[in-house]
Amino acid sequence: MSWLVSLPALDGRDYVYRVHAPLDALPADLFWAAFHCHDDGPHPRASDRFDAALIWRTGPERAAQN
């Protein structure tokens, strides 16, 4: 299953990362996976505030849950 995690950065942009995790993944685990991907990249520093991130599911699994 895929999740998308949007992280706001110091340059005013939001960077979105795809995180592969099970349906019952904890939001904090999804956040930290995306945050660490961002830190490894060339982009300006992202906010490390959990409540600033947006997290949502993607793919056919999402449609099956509705």
C-alpha positions as CSV (number, residue, x, y, z in Angstrom):
1,M,0.0,0.0,0.0
2,S,1.2,3.5,-0.7
3,W,0.8,6.6,1.3
4,L,1.6,10.2,0.4
5,V,3.2,12.5,2.9
6,S,3.4,16.3,2.3
7,L,6.1,18.1,4.3
8,P,6.3,22.0,4.3
9,A,9.9,23.2,3.9
10,L,11.7,26.5,4.7
11,D,11.5,27.6,1.1
12,G,7.7,27.8,1.3
13,R,7.1,24.8,-0.8
14,D,5.5,21.5,0.1
15,Y,7.4,18.4,-0.8
16,V,5.4,15.2,-1.2
17,Y,6.9,11.7,-0.7
18,R,5.4,8.3,-1.4
19,V,5.9,5.9,1.5
20,H,5.2,2.2,1.1
21,A,3.7,0.8,4.3
22,P,0.8,-1.5,5.4
23,L,-2.8,-0.2,5.9
24,D,-2.4,-0.2,9.6
25,A,0.8,1.9,9.6
26,L,1.1,4.5,12.3
27,P,1.0,8.1,11.0
28,A,4.1,9.0,13.0
29,D,6.0,6.2,11.2
30,L,4.9,7.5,7.9
31,F,5.9,11.0,8.8
32,W,9.4,9.9,9.9
33,A,9.9,7.8,6.8
34,A,9.2,10.8,4.6
35,F,11.1,13.2,6.8
36,H,14.3,11.1,6.5
37,C,13.9,10.8,2.8
38,H,13.7,14.6,2.6
39,D,16.8,15.0,4.8
40,D,18.7,12.8,2.4
41,G,17.8,14.9,-0.6
42,P,19.0,18.2,-1.9
43,H,15.9,20.2,-0.8
44,P,15.8,23.0,1.9
45,R,15.1,21.8,5.4
46,A,11.5,20.5,6.0
47,S,9.5,21.2,9.1
48,D,9.9,18.5,11.7
49,R,6.5,19.3,13.2
50,F,4.3,16.3,12.9
51,D,1.1,18.4,12.9
52,A,2.4,20.3,9.8
53,A,2.4,17.2,7.6
54,L,-0.5,16.0,5.5
55,I,-0.8,12.2,5.2
56,W,-3.2,10.3,2.9
57,R,-3.5,6.9,1.2
58,T,-3.3,6.3,-2.5
59,G,-4.1,3.5,-4.9
60,P,-6.9,0.9,-5.3
61,E,-6.7,-0.1,-1.6
62,R,-8.2,3.3,-0.8
63,A,-11.2,2.8,-3.0
64,A,-11.8,-0.6,-1.4
65,Q,-11.9,1.0,2.1
66,N,-14.6,3.6,1.2
